[in-house]
């Protein structure tokens, strides 16, 4: 067996006292390194290990964090401009949730992987609003990835996803889209409310069309009362009443599932 040494040069217990420009810190191990209100421009952090470091209110311009492992550090108040974070991992690190808005890679699969590690990281530091935000972004990126894997004409997707694999991703996208419309794939209370209101209106239209004795206003009122289990006059046909009752149980169950999920993240 032939192995190559892959040890990282250790930079430990140091403080940046001035701005840093065009420095190569790739494959370095930074431990307990300190910097406040400093600018890092064109600095290479590729595959570096950043542990127990303090970079508060710093500015990173065109820095490359590709493959970096960042743990137990503090990046609060820092700004990032044209930086790369592909394949980076974050653990127990304090950073602002605005990172999710401007620092994700353009490739949705790499962006999704980064959001996943950030979601867990935000949970470690107790930032639960950022956890919910990251979860919503992850769901949206999953849908984008399934859509592109199925329908995109880009050479990357057509070379990687073809034949039966493409059909499978197409079926997954259909399932994702259906669940997204129903309840935002478990992340949107508003989707459940909108779905419920739209379904009640559609049901009222169908009932008024199927049973002429129900006018449109009467049909809407009857469907709303039947949905909530209130007796109506004239009574709703038994099949409609059973379907509305089952639909109510489904929506209430999904609503409670989202609430429990969000509370469990706390």
DRENPA-3360 file (N, C-alpha, C; in nm, 2 decimals, always signed):
BEGIN
1 = XXXXXXXX = +0.08/-0.12/+0.00/+0.00/+0.00/+0.00/+0.09/+0.13/+0.00 ~ +0.06/+0.21/-0.09/+0.14/+0.34/-0.10/+0.05/+0.45/-0.05 ~ +0.11/+0.53/+0.04/+0.03/+0.64/+0.10/+0.12/+0.77/+0.09 ~ +0.05/+0.88/+0.07/+0.12/+1.01/+0.07/+0.09/+1.09/+0.20 ~ +0.18/+1.16/+0.25/+0.16/+1.24/+0.37/+0.06/+1.36/+0.33 ~ -0.03/+1.38/+0.41/-0.13/+1.49/+0.39/-0.15/+1.57/+0.51 ~ -0.04/+1.60/+0.58/-0.05/+1.68/+0.70/-0.07/+1.82/+0.67 ~ -0.13/+1.90/+0.76/-0.16/+2.04/+0.73/-0.07/+2.12/+0.82;
9 = XXXXXXXX = -0.02/+2.23/+0.77/+0.06/+2.32/+0.85/-0.02/+2.39/+0.95 ~ +0.02/+2.39/+1.07/-0.06/+2.44/+1.18/-0.03/+2.59/+1.21 ~ -0.14/+2.67/+1.21/-0.13/+2.81/+1.25/-0.21/+2.82/+1.37 ~ -0.15/+2.85/+1.48/-0.22/+2.83/+1.61/-0.19/+2.96/+1.70 ~ -0.30/+3.00/+1.77/-0.29/+3.11/+1.87/-0.23/+3.23/+1.81 ~ -0.28/+3.28/+1.70/-0.23/+3.40/+1.63/-0.34/+3.50/+1.61 ~ -0.30/+3.63/+1.59/-0.40/+3.73/+1.56/-0.36/+3.81/+1.43 ~ -0.46/+3.83/+1.34/-0.44/+3.91/+1.23/-0.44/+4.06/+1.27;
17 = XXXXXXXX = -0.34/+4.13/+1.26/-0.33/+4.27/+1.30/-0.35/+4.36/+1.19 ~ -0.36/+4.31/+1.07/-0.37/+4.40/+0.95/-0.46/+4.32/+0.85 ~ -0.50/+4.39/+0.74/-0.58/+4.33/+0.64/-0.49/+4.23/+0.56 ~ -0.56/+4.12/+0.51/-0.48/+4.02/+0.44/-0.52/+4.02/+0.29 ~ -0.43/+4.02/+0.20/-0.46/+4.01/+0.06/-0.37/+3.91/-0.01 ~ -0.43/+3.83/-0.10/-0.37/+3.74/-0.18/-0.27/+3.65/-0.10 ~ -0.33/+3.59/+0.00/-0.25/+3.49/+0.08/-0.30/+3.35/+0.06 ~ -0.21/+3.26/+0.06/-0.25/+3.12/+0.03/-0.25/+3.04/+0.17;
25 = XXXXXXXX = -0.37/+3.02/+0.22/-0.38/+2.94/+0.34/-0.45/+2.81/+0.31 ~ -0.44/+2.76/+0.19/-0.49/+2.63/+0.15/-0.43/+2.52/+0.23 ~ -0.51/+2.42/+0.27/-0.47/+2.30/+0.34/-0.39/+2.34/+0.46 ~ -0.43/+2.44/+0.53/-0.37/+2.48/+0.66/-0.46/+2.45/+0.77 ~ -0.41/+2.44/+0.89/-0.50/+2.42/+1.00/-0.49/+2.54/+1.09 ~ -0.60/+2.61/+1.10/-0.61/+2.74/+1.18/-0.68/+2.71/+1.30 ~ -0.61/+2.73/+1.42/-0.67/+2.70/+1.55/-0.65/+2.82/+1.64 ~ -0.76/+2.86/+1.70/-0.76/+2.98/+1.79/-0.69/+3.10/+1.72;
33 = XXXXXXXX = -0.73/+3.12/+1.59/-0.68/+3.24/+1.52/-0.79/+3.35/+1.54 ~ -0.74/+3.48/+1.55/-0.82/+3.59/+1.60/-0.81/+3.70/+1.49 ~ -0.93/+3.76/+1.46/-0.94/+3.87/+1.37/-1.07/+3.95/+1.39 ~ -1.06/+4.08/+1.40/-1.18/+4.16/+1.42/-1.17/+4.28/+1.33 ~ -1.28/+4.30/+1.25/-1.29/+4.41/+1.15/-1.17/+4.41/+1.06 ~ -1.13/+4.30/+1.01/-1.02/+4.29/+0.91/-1.08/+4.25/+0.78 ~ -1.01/+4.29/+0.67/-1.05/+4.25/+0.53/-0.96/+4.14/+0.48 ~ -1.02/+4.03/+0.43/-0.95/+3.93/+0.37/-0.99/+3.93/+0.22;
41 = XXXXXXXX = -0.89/+3.96/+0.13/-0.92/+3.97/-0.01/-0.83/+3.87/-0.09 ~ -0.90/+3.79/-0.17/-0.83/+3.69/-0.26/-0.75/+3.60/-0.17 ~ -0.80/+3.56/-0.06/-0.73/+3.46/+0.03/-0.78/+3.32/+0.00 ~ -0.69/+3.23/-0.01/-0.73/+3.09/-0.05/-0.73/+3.01/+0.08 ~ -0.86/+2.96/+0.12/-0.88/+2.88/+0.23/-0.91/+2.73/+0.19 ~ -0.88/+2.69/+0.07/-0.92/+2.56/+0.02/-0.88/+2.45/+0.11 ~ -0.97/+2.36/+0.14/-0.94/+2.24/+0.22/-0.87/+2.27/+0.35 ~ -0.89/+2.39/+0.40/-0.83/+2.43/+0.53/-0.92/+2.38/+0.65;
49 = XXXXXXXX = -0.87/+2.37/+0.77/-0.94/+2.34/+0.89/-0.94/+2.46/+0.98 ~ -1.06/+2.52/+1.00/-1.07/+2.64/+1.08/-1.14/+2.60/+1.21 ~ -1.07/+2.59/+1.32/-1.13/+2.55/+1.44/-1.11/+2.64/+1.56 ~ -1.21/+2.67/+1.63/-1.20/+2.76/+1.75/-1.14/+2.90/+1.71 ~ -1.18/+2.95/+1.60/-1.13/+3.08/+1.55/-1.24/+3.18/+1.57 ~ -1.19/+3.31/+1.57/-1.28/+3.42/+1.59/-1.26/+3.52/+1.48 ~ -1.35/+3.53/+1.38/-1.35/+3.62/+1.27/-1.48/+3.71/+1.28 ~ -1.48/+3.80/+1.37/-1.60/+3.88/+1.39/-1.59/+4.01/+1.32;
57 = XXXXXXXX = -1.71/+4.04/+1.25/-1.72/+4.17/+1.17/-1.61/+4.18/+1.07 ~ -1.56/+4.07/+1.01/-1.46/+4.08/+0.91/-1.53/+4.08/+0.77 ~ -1.45/+4.11/+0.67/-1.50/+4.12/+0.53/-1.41/+4.03/+0.45 ~ -1.48/+3.94/+0.38/-1.41/+3.84/+0.30/-1.45/+3.87/+0.15 ~ -1.35/+3.90/+0.07/-1.37/+3.94/-0.07/-1.30/+3.84/-0.16 ~ -1.38/+3.77/-0.24/-1.33/+3.67/-0.34/-1.24/+3.57/-0.27 ~ -1.28/+3.53/-0.15/-1.20/+3.42/-0.08/-1.26/+3.28/-0.12 ~ -1.17/+3.18/-0.12/-1.21/+3.05/-0.16/-1.21/+2.96/-0.04;
65 = XXXXXXXX = -1.33/+2.91/+0.00/-1.34/+2.82/+0.11/-1.38/+2.68/+0.07 ~ -1.35/+2.65/-0.06/-1.39/+2.52/-0.11/-1.33/+2.41/-0.03 ~ -1.42/+2.32/+0.02/-1.38/+2.20/+0.09/-1.33/+2.23/+0.23 ~ -1.35/+2.36/+0.28/-1.30/+2.39/+0.41/-1.39/+2.33/+0.52 ~ -1.33/+2.29/+0.63/-1.40/+2.24/+0.75/-1.39/+2.34/+0.86 ~ -1.51/+2.40/+0.89/-1.51/+2.51/+0.99/-1.59/+2.47/+1.11 ~ -1.53/+2.47/+1.22/-1.60/+2.42/+1.34/-1.57/+2.51/+1.46 ~ -1.67/+2.52/+1.55/-1.65/+2.59/+1.68/-1.59/+2.72/+1.67;
73 = XXXXXXXX = -1.63/+2.80/+1.57/-1.57/+2.93/+1.54/-1.68/+3.04/+1.55 ~ -1.64/+3.16/+1.53/-1.74/+3.27/+1.54/-1.72/+3.36/+1.42 ~ -1.82/+3.37/+1.33/-1.81/+3.46/+1.21/-1.93/+3.56/+1.22 ~ -1.97/+3.60/+1.34/-2.09/+3.69/+1.35/-2.05/+3.83/+1.29 ~ -2.14/+3.89/+1.22/-2.12/+4.02/+1.16/-2.03/+4.02/+1.04 ~ -1.98/+3.91/+0.99/-1.89/+3.91/+0.88/-1.97/+3.92/+0.75 ~ -1.90/+3.97/+0.65/-1.96/+3.99/+0.52/-1.88/+3.91/+0.41 ~ -1.95/+3.86/+0.31/-1.88/+3.78/+0.21/-1.92/+3.83/+0.07;
81 = XXXXXXXX = -1.82/+3.86/-0.01/-1.84/+3.91/-0.14/-1.77/+3.82/-0.24 ~ -1.85/+3.75/-0.33/-1.80/+3.67/-0.44/-1.71/+3.56/-0.38 ~ -1.74/+3.50/-0.27/-1.67/+3.39/-0.21/-1.72/+3.26/-0.25 ~ -1.64/+3.16/-0.25/-1.68/+3.02/-0.28/-1.68/+2.93/-0.16 ~ -1.80/+2.86/-0.15/-1.82/+2.77/-0.03/-1.85/+2.63/-0.07 ~ -1.83/+2.59/-0.19/-1.86/+2.45/-0.24/-1.79/+2.35/-0.15 ~ -1.86/+2.25/-0.11/-1.81/+2.13/-0.04/-1.76/+2.17/+0.10 ~ -1.79/+2.29/+0.15/-1.75/+2.33/+0.28/-1.84/+2.27/+0.39;
89 = XXXXXXXX = -1.80/+2.25/+0.51/-1.88/+2.20/+0.62/-1.87/+2.29/+0.74 ~ -1.98/+2.30/+0.81/-1.98/+2.39/+0.92/-2.04/+2.32/+1.04 ~ -1.97/+2.34/+1.16/-2.02/+2.27/+1.28/-2.00/+2.36/+1.40 ~ -2.11/+2.38/+1.48/-2.11/+2.46/+1.60/-2.04/+2.60/+1.58 ~ -2.07/+2.66/+1.47/-2.01/+2.79/+1.43/-2.12/+2.90/+1.43 ~ -2.09/+3.01/+1.49/-2.18/+3.12/+1.49/-2.16/+3.20/+1.37 ~ -2.27/+3.22/+1.29/-2.27/+3.31/+1.17/-2.41/+3.36/+1.15 ~ -2.43/+3.47/+1.08/-2.56/+3.53/+1.06/-2.64/+3.45/+0.96;
97 = XXXXXXXX = -2.77/+3.44/+0.98/-2.85/+3.37/+0.88/-2.86/+3.43/+0.75 ~ -2.82/+3.56/+0.73/-2.81/+3.62/+0.60/-2.72/+3.55/+0.51 ~ -2.63/+3.46/+0.56/-2.54/+3.38/+0.48/-2.62/+3.30/+0.38 ~ -2.74/+3.26/+0.42/-2.82/+3.17/+0.33/-2.87/+3.25/+0.21 ~ -2.87/+3.38/+0.22/-2.93/+3.46/+0.11/-2.83/+3.49/+0.00 ~ -2.70/+3.50/+0.03/-2.60/+3.55/-0.06/-2.48/+3.46/-0.08 ~ -2.46/+3.36/-0.01/-2.34/+3.28/-0.02/-2.35/+3.14/-0.07 ~ -2.47/+3.10/-0.12/-2.49/+2.96/-0.16/-2.43/+2.95/-0.30;
105 = XXXXXXXX = -2.37/+2.83/-0.34/-2.33/+2.81/-0.48/-2.44/+2.82/-0.58 ~ -2.40/+2.84/-0.70/-2.50/+2.85/-0.81/-2.56/+2.72/-0.85 ~ -2.48/+2.61/-0.83/-2.52/+2.47/-0.86/-2.62/+2.43/-0.75 ~ -2.74/+2.39/-0.79/-2.84/+2.36/-0.68/-2.81/+2.24/-0.60 ~ -2.74/+2.14/-0.66/-2.71/+2.02/-0.58/-2.60/+2.05/-0.47 ~ -2.50/+2.14/-0.51/-2.40/+2.18/-0.42/-2.46/+2.27/-0.31 ~ -2.55/+2.36/-0.36/-2.61/+2.45/-0.27/-2.70/+2.38/-0.17 ~ -2.77/+2.27/-0.21/-2.85/+2.19/-0.12/-2.76/+2.13/-0.02;
113 = XXXXXXXX = -2.65/+2.07/-0.06/-2.56/+2.01/+0.04/-2.51/+2.11/+0.14 ~ -2.47/+2.23/+0.10/-2.42/+2.33/+0.19/-2.54/+2.37/+0.29 ~ -2.66/+2.39/+0.24/-2.77/+2.42/+0.32/-2.80/+2.32/+0.43 ~ -2.78/+2.19/+0.39/-2.80/+2.08/+0.49/-2.70/+2.10/+0.61 ~ -2.58/+2.12/+0.58/-2.48/+2.13/+0.69/-2.50/+2.26/+0.77 ~ -2.55/+2.36/+0.70/-2.58/+2.49/+0.77/-2.70/+2.47/+0.86 ~ -2.80/+2.39/+0.81/-2.92/+2.37/+0.89/-2.88/+2.30/+1.02 ~ -2.80/+2.20/+1.02/-2.76/+2.13/+1.14/-2.67/+2.22/+1.22;
121 = XXXXXXXX = -2.59/+2.31/+1.16/-2.50/+2.40/+1.23/-2.59/+2.50/+1.31 ~ -2.69/+2.56/+1.25/-2.78/+2.65/+1.31/-2.85/+2.59/+1.43 ~ -2.88/+2.46/+1.42/-2.95/+2.39/+1.53/-2.85/+2.38/+1.64 ~ -2.72/+2.35/+1.62/-2.62/+2.34/+1.72/-2.61/+2.47/+1.81 ~ -2.62/+2.59/+1.74/-2.60/+2.71/+1.81/-2.73/+2.77/+1.86 ~ -2.85/+2.70/+1.83/-2.98/+2.75/+1.89/-3.05/+2.85/+1.81 ~ -3.01/+2.87/+1.68/-3.07/+2.97/+1.59/-3.18/+2.90/+1.52 ~ -3.30/+2.89/+1.58/-3.41/+2.81/+1.52/-3.48/+2.87/+1.41;
129 = XXXXXXXX = -3.48/+3.01/+1.40/-3.54/+3.07/+1.29/-3.46/+3.04/+1.16 ~ -3.32/+3.04/+1.18/-3.24/+3.01/+1.07/-3.25/+2.86/+1.03 ~ -3.28/+2.77/+1.13/-3.30/+2.63/+1.10/-3.42/+2.62/+1.01 ~ -3.53/+2.69/+1.04/-3.65/+2.68/+0.96/-3.63/+2.74/+0.82 ~ -3.56/+2.85/+0.81/-3.53/+2.91/+0.68/-3.44/+2.82/+0.60 ~ -3.34/+2.75/+0.66/-3.26/+2.66/+0.58/-3.34/+2.54/+0.54 ~ -3.43/+2.49/+0.62/-3.51/+2.38/+0.58/-3.60/+2.41/+0.46 ~ -3.65/+2.53/+0.46/-3.74/+2.57/+0.34/-3.65/+2.58/+0.22;
137 = XXXXXXXX = -3.53/+2.64/+0.23/-3.44/+2.65/+0.11/-3.40/+2.52/+0.06 ~ -3.38/+2.42/+0.16/-3.34/+2.29/+0.12/-3.45/+2.22/+0.04 ~ -3.57/+2.24/+0.08/-3.68/+2.18/+0.01/-3.69/+2.23/-0.13 ~ -3.68/+2.37/-0.14/-3.69/+2.43/-0.28/-3.58/+2.38/-0.37 ~ -3.46/+2.37/-0.31/-3.34/+2.33/-0.39/-3.36/+2.18/-0.44 ~ -3.42/+2.10/-0.35/-3.44/+1.96/-0.39/-3.54/+1.96/-0.51 ~ -3.64/+2.04/-0.51/-3.73/+2.04/-0.63/-3.66/+2.09/-0.75 ~ -3.58/+2.19/-0.74/-3.50/+2.24/-0.86/-3.41/+2.13/-0.91;
145 = XXXXXXXX = -3.34/+2.05/-0.82/-3.26/+1.95/-0.87/-3.33/+1.84/-0.94 ~ -3.45/+1.80/-0.88/-3.53/+1.69/-0.95/-3.58/+1.74/-1.08 ~ -3.62/+1.87/-1.09/-3.67/+1.92/-1.22/-3.56/+1.92/-1.33 ~ -3.44/+1.97/-1.29/-3.33/+1.97/-1.39/-3.28/+1.83/-1.42 ~ -3.28/+1.74/-1.33/-3.24/+1.60/-1.36/-3.34/+1.54/-1.46 ~ -3.46/+1.58/-1.46/-3.56/+1.52/-1.55/-3.57/+1.60/-1.68 ~ -3.57/+1.73/-1.68/-3.61/+1.81/-1.80/-3.50/+1.89/-1.85 ~ -3.39/+1.92/-1.78/-3.29/+2.01/-1.83/-3.21/+1.95/-1.95;
153 = XXXXXXXX = -3.18/+2.03/-2.04/-3.10/+1.99/-2.16/-2.95/+2.01/-2.15 ~ -2.91/+2.06/-2.03/-2.77/+2.08/-2.01/-2.69/+1.95/-2.01 ~ -2.57/+1.95/-2.07/-2.49/+1.83/-2.09/-2.47/+1.76/-1.96 ~ -2.45/+1.83/-1.85/-2.42/+1.77/-1.72/-2.53/+1.68/-1.68 ~ -2.65/+1.73/-1.68/-2.77/+1.65/-1.64/-2.80/+1.53/-1.74 ~ -2.79/+1.56/-1.87/-2.82/+1.45/-1.96/-2.71/+1.34/-1.96 ~ -2.59/+1.37/-1.92/-2.49/+1.27/-1.91/-2.50/+1.19/-1.78 ~ -2.55/+1.25/-1.68/-2.56/+1.18/-1.55/-2.69/+1.12/-1.53;
161 = XXXXXXXX = -2.80/+1.18/-1.58/-2.94/+1.12/-1.56/-3.00/+1.09/-1.69 ~ -3.00/+0.96/-1.72/-3.06/+0.92/-1.85/-3.12/+0.78/-1.83 ~ -3.21/+0.75/-1.93/-3.28/+0.62/-1.93/-3.37/+0.61/-1.81 ~ -3.37/+0.50/-1.74/-3.45/+0.47/-1.63/-3.43/+0.56/-1.51 ~ -3.30/+0.60/-1.49/-3.27/+0.70/-1.39/-3.34/+0.83/-1.40 ~ -3.36/+0.87/-1.53/-3.43/+1.00/-1.56/-3.58/+0.98/-1.53 ~ -3.63/+0.87/-1.56/-3.77/+0.84/-1.53/-3.80/+0.84/-1.38 ~ -3.71/+0.78/-1.30/-3.72/+0.78/-1.16/-3.72/+0.92/-1.10;
169 = XXXXXXXX = -3.63/+1.00/-1.15/-3.62/+1.14/-1.10/-3.75/+1.22/-1.15 ~ -3.80/+1.19/-1.26/-3.92/+1.25/-1.31/-4.04/+1.22/-1.21 ~ -4.05/+1.09/-1.17/-4.16/+1.05/-1.08/-4.14/+1.12/-0.94 ~ -4.01/+1.13/-0.90/-3.98/+1.20/-0.77/-4.02/+1.34/-0.78 ~ -4.00/+1.40/-0.90/-4.04/+1.55/-0.91/-4.19/+1.56/-0.91 ~ -4.26/+1.47/-0.97/-4.41/+1.48/-0.96/-4.45/+1.47/-0.82 ~ -4.40/+1.37/-0.75/-4.43/+1.36/-0.61/-4.40/+1.48/-0.53 ~ -4.28/+1.53/-0.55/-4.24/+1.66/-0.48/-4.33/+1.77/-0.51;
177 = XXXXXXXX = -4.37/+1.79/-0.63/-4.46/+1.90/-0.67/-4.59/+1.89/-0.61 ~ -4.65/+1.76/-0.60/-4.78/+1.74/-0.54/-4.77/+1.78/-0.39 ~ -4.67/+1.73/-0.32/-4.66/+1.76/-0.18/-4.63/+1.90/-0.16 ~ -4.56/+1.97/-0.25/-4.53/+2.11/-0.23/-4.66/+2.19/-0.24 ~ -4.74/+2.16/-0.34/-4.87/+2.23/-0.35/-4.96/+2.20/-0.23 ~ -4.95/+2.08/-0.17/-5.04/+2.05/-0.06/-4.99/+2.12/+0.07 ~ -4.86/+2.10/+0.11/-4.82/+2.16/+0.23/-4.67/+2.20/+0.23 ~ -4.62/+2.24/+0.11/-4.49/+2.29/+0.10/-4.38/+2.19/+0.15;
185 = XXXXXXXX = -4.41/+2.06/+0.12/-4.33/+1.95/+0.16/-4.29/+1.96/+0.31 ~ -4.39/+1.99/+0.39/-4.38/+1.99/+0.53/-4.32/+2.11/+0.59 ~ -4.31/+2.22/+0.51/-4.25/+2.34/+0.56/-4.34/+2.47/+0.56 ~ -4.46/+2.46/+0.51/-4.54/+2.58/+0.49/-4.68/+2.56/+0.55 ~ -4.71/+2.63/+0.65/-4.85/+2.63/+0.71/-4.94/+2.71/+0.61 ~ -4.89/+2.81/+0.54/-4.97/+2.88/+0.45/-5.02/+2.80/+0.33 ~ -4.94/+2.71/+0.29/-4.98/+2.62/+0.18/-5.10/+2.53/+0.22 ~ -5.10/+2.49/+0.34/-5.22/+2.41/+0.39/-5.34/+2.49/+0.40;
193 = XXXXXXXX = -5.33/+2.62/+0.45/-5.45/+2.71/+0.45/-5.50/+2.74/+0.31 ~ -5.41/+2.77/+0.22/-5.45/+2.80/+0.08/-5.51/+2.68/+0.02 ~ -5.45/+2.56/+0.04/-5.50/+2.44/-0.02/-5.64/+2.41/+0.03 ~ -5.66/+2.43/+0.16/-5.80/+2.41/+0.22/-5.90/+2.50/+0.17 ~ -5.87/+2.63/+0.16/-5.96/+2.73/+0.11/-6.00/+2.70/-0.04 ~ -5.89/+2.68/-0.12/-5.92/+2.65/-0.26/-6.00/+2.52/-0.28 ~ -5.98/+2.42/-0.20/-6.05/+2.29/-0.21/-6.20/+2.31/-0.17 ~ -6.22/+2.39/-0.07/-6.36/+2.42/-0.03/-6.44/+2.49/-0.14;
201 = XXXXXXXX = -6.38/+2.59/-0.20/-6.44/+2.67/-0.31/-6.47/+2.57/-0.43 ~ -6.37/+2.49/-0.46/-6.39/+2.40/-0.57/-6.50/+2.30/-0.54 ~ -6.50/+2.25/-0.42/-6.60/+2.16/-0.38/-6.74/+2.22/-0.39 ~ -6.75/+2.34/-0.35/-6.88/+2.41/-0.35/-6.93/+2.43/-0.50 ~ -6.84/+2.46/-0.59/-6.87/+2.47/-0.73/-6.92/+2.34/-0.78 ~ -6.85/+2.23/-0.75/-6.89/+2.10/-0.80/-7.02/+2.05/-0.74 ~ -7.05/+2.08/-0.61/-7.17/+2.05/-0.55/-7.29/+2.12/-0.62 ~ -7.27/+2.25/-0.64/-7.38/+2.33/-0.71/-7.40/+2.28/-0.85;
209 = XXXXXXXX = -7.30/+2.24/-0.92/-7.31/+2.18/-1.05/-7.38/+2.05/-1.05 ~ -7.35/+1.96/-0.96/-7.40/+1.83/-0.95/-7.55/+1.82/-0.90 ~ -7.58/+1.91/-0.80/-7.71/+1.91/-0.74/-7.77/+2.05/-0.76 ~ -7.86/+2.06/-0.86/-7.92/+2.19/-0.89/-8.00/+2.25/-0.78 ~ -8.04/+2.17/-0.68/-8.12/+2.24/-0.57/-8.03/+2.32/-0.48 ~ -7.90/+2.31/-0.49/-7.80/+2.40/-0.42/-7.76/+2.51/-0.51 ~ -7.79/+2.64/-0.47/-7.74/+2.75/-0.54/-7.59/+2.77/-0.50 ~ -7.52/+2.86/-0.57/-7.38/+2.88/-0.54/-7.36/+2.93/-0.39;
217 = XXXXXXXX = -7.43/+3.03/-0.35/-7.41/+3.08/-0.21/-7.45/+2.97/-0.11 ~ -7.56/+2.90/-0.13/-7.60/+2.79/-0.04/-7.50/+2.68/-0.04 ~ -7.45/+2.64/-0.16/-7.35/+2.54/-0.17/-7.22/+2.57/-0.09 ~ -7.17/+2.69/-0.10/-7.05/+2.73/-0.03/-7.08/+2.72/+0.12 ~ -7.19/+2.78/+0.17/-7.22/+2.77/+0.31/-7.23/+2.63/+0.36 ~ -7.30/+2.54/+0.28/-7.31/+2.40/+0.32/-7.18/+2.33/+0.33 ~ -7.09/+2.35/+0.23/-6.96/+2.28/+0.23/-6.88/+2.33/+0.34 ~ -6.88/+2.46/+0.38/-6.80/+2.51/+0.49/-6.84/+2.44/+0.62;
225 = XXXXXXXX = -6.98/+2.44/+0.64/-7.03/+2.38/+0.76/-7.00/+2.23/+0.77 ~ -7.02/+2.17/+0.66/-6.99/+2.02/+0.66/-6.84/+1.99/+0.68 ~ -6.76/+2.08/+0.63/-6.61/+2.06/+0.64/-6.58/+2.06/+0.79 ~ -6.64/+2.15/+0.87/-6.62/+2.16/+1.01/-6.70/+2.06/+1.10 ~ -6.78/+1.98/+1.03/-6.86/+1.88/+1.10/-6.99/+1.93/+1.16 ~ -7.04/+2.05/+1.11/-7.16/+2.11/+1.16/-7.28/+2.06/+1.07 ~ -7.39/+2.02/+1.13/-7.50/+1.97/+1.05/-7.56/+2.08/+0.96 ~ -7.61/+2.04/+0.84/-7.66/+2.14/+0.75/-7.80/+2.11/+0.70;
233 = XXXXXXXX = -7.86/+2.22/+0.66/-8.00/+2.21/+0.60/-8.00/+2.29/+0.47 ~ -8.03/+2.22/+0.36/-8.06/+2.07/+0.35/-7.93/+2.00/+0.37 ~ -7.94/+1.87/+0.41/-7.82/+1.79/+0.44/-7.73/+1.76/+0.31 ~ -7.61/+1.75/+0.34/-7.51/+1.72/+0.23/-7.52/+1.57/+0.20 ~ -7.52/+1.53/+0.08/-7.52/+1.38/+0.05/-7.41/+1.31/+0.13 ~ -7.44/+1.19/+0.17/-7.35/+1.11/+0.25/-7.21/+1.10/+0.20 ~ -7.19/+1.07/+0.07/-7.06/+1.06/+0.01/-6.98/+1.19/+0.02 ~ -7.04/+1.30/+0.00/-6.97/+1.43/+0.01/-6.93/+1.45/+0.16;
241 = XXXXXXXX = -7.02/+1.42/+0.25/-7.00/+1.44/+0.39/-6.88/+1.36/+0.44 ~ -6.87/+1.23/+0.39/-6.76/+1.14/+0.43/-6.63/+1.19/+0.37 ~ -6.63/+1.24/+0.25/-6.51/+1.29/+0.18/-6.46/+1.42/+0.25 ~ -6.55/+1.51/+0.28/-6.52/+1.63/+0.35/-6.46/+1.60/+0.49 ~ -6.52/+1.51/+0.56/-6.46/+1.48/+0.69/-6.32/+1.42/+0.68 ~ -6.30/+1.33/+0.59/-6.17/+1.27/+0.57/-6.07/+1.38/+0.53 ~ -6.11/+1.47/+0.44/-6.02/+1.58/+0.40/-5.99/+1.67/+0.52 ~ -6.08/+1.70/+0.60/-6.06/+1.78/+0.72/-5.95/+1.71/+0.81;
249 = XXXXXXXX = -5.96/+1.58/+0.83/-5.87/+1.51/+0.92/-5.73/+1.52/+0.86 ~ -5.72/+1.50/+0.73/-5.59/+1.51/+0.66/-5.52/+1.64/+0.68 ~ -5.60/+1.75/+0.65/-5.54/+1.89/+0.66/-5.50/+1.92/+0.81 ~ -5.59/+1.88/+0.90/-5.55/+1.91/+1.04/-5.43/+1.83/+1.08 ~ -5.42/+1.70/+1.04/-5.30/+1.62/+1.07/-5.18/+1.68/+1.01 ~ -5.18/+1.73/+0.88/-5.06/+1.79/+0.82/-5.03/+1.92/+0.90 ~ -5.13/+2.00/+0.94/-5.11/+2.12/+1.01/-5.03/+2.10/+1.14 ~ -5.08/+2.00/+1.21/-5.02/+1.96/+1.34/-4.88/+1.90/+1.32;
257 = XXXXXXXX = -4.86/+1.83/+1.21/-4.73/+1.77/+1.18/-4.62/+1.88/+1.17 ~ -4.66/+1.99/+1.10/-4.57/+2.10/+1.08/-4.54/+2.17/+1.21 ~ -4.64/+2.19/+1.29/-4.62/+2.26/+1.42/-4.53/+2.17/+1.51 ~ -4.55/+2.04/+1.51/-4.47/+1.96/+1.60/-4.32/+1.96/+1.55 ~ -4.31/+1.95/+1.41/-4.17/+1.95/+1.35/-4.10/+2.08/+1.39 ~ -4.16/+2.19/+1.39/-4.10/+2.32/+1.42/-4.07/+2.33/+1.57 ~ -4.16/+2.28/+1.65/-4.13/+2.28/+1.79/-4.02/+2.19/+1.83 ~ -4.01/+2.07/+1.76/-3.91/+1.98/+1.79/-3.77/+2.03/+1.75;
265 = XX = -3.76/+2.13/+1.66/-3.63/+2.19/+1.62/-3.58/+2.27/+1.74 ~ -3.67/+2.31/+1.83/-3.63/+2.39/+1.94/-3.57/+2.31/+2.05;
% end
